[in-house]
């Protein structure tokens, strides 16, 4: 099974990545949709996530 990578919002407190962009590192991605920058939980009962229309550009460096 292939992994899906999302742009990270940097809000996972127990992230084990040592190279996180929040700490000046290069890692900007996550496989956990709950911490994806451009997704929101749409229906808490079902647990579906939807992509947002626009994303604010704060706290992230320019993308490659």
C-alpha atoms as one frame of an Amber mdcrd trajectory, in Angstrom:
protein
   0.000   0.000   0.000   1.312   3.450  -0.891   1.533   6.314   1.598  -0.058
   9.688   1.019   1.920  12.719   2.166   0.218  16.007   3.071   1.719  19.411
   3.760   2.045  19.538   7.543   0.447  22.250   9.688   3.157  21.821  12.368
   0.658  21.349  15.198   1.411  17.774  16.288   2.926  18.200  19.732   4.450
  14.706  20.013   5.936  14.632  16.504   9.057  12.485  16.457  10.569  14.225
  13.422  13.849  15.893  14.357  13.959  17.860  11.111  10.573  19.660  11.463
  10.182  23.017   9.710   8.781  24.489  12.952  12.235  23.980  14.493  14.086
  25.249  11.419  14.344  21.858   9.700  13.421  20.746   6.196  10.535  18.334
   6.872   7.186  19.821   5.800   5.073  16.705   5.294   2.957  14.269   7.300
   1.096  11.058   6.549  -1.530  11.894   9.210  -4.438  13.812   7.636  -5.373
  15.197  11.078  -2.257  17.392  10.859  -2.519  18.233   7.173  -2.314  21.927
   6.405  -5.018  21.994   3.752  -7.663  19.667   5.229 -10.451  20.065   7.768
 -12.621  17.541   9.535 -16.027  17.874   7.922 -18.238  15.438   9.804 -17.118
  14.378  13.313 -19.571  11.445  13.424 -18.221   9.921  10.218 -14.625  11.121
  10.477 -14.344  12.511   6.955 -11.745  15.099   5.958 -12.152  17.607   3.159
  -9.579  19.731   1.387  -9.896  23.459   2.120 -10.370  25.917  -0.708  -7.495
  28.203   0.377  -4.599  27.893   2.820  -2.947  30.690   4.798   0.798  30.864
   4.201   2.058  31.455   7.731   4.632  29.366   9.591   5.906  27.626   6.446
   8.876  28.278   4.246   8.538  28.474   0.488   7.893  25.132  -1.109  10.379
  23.540  -3.462
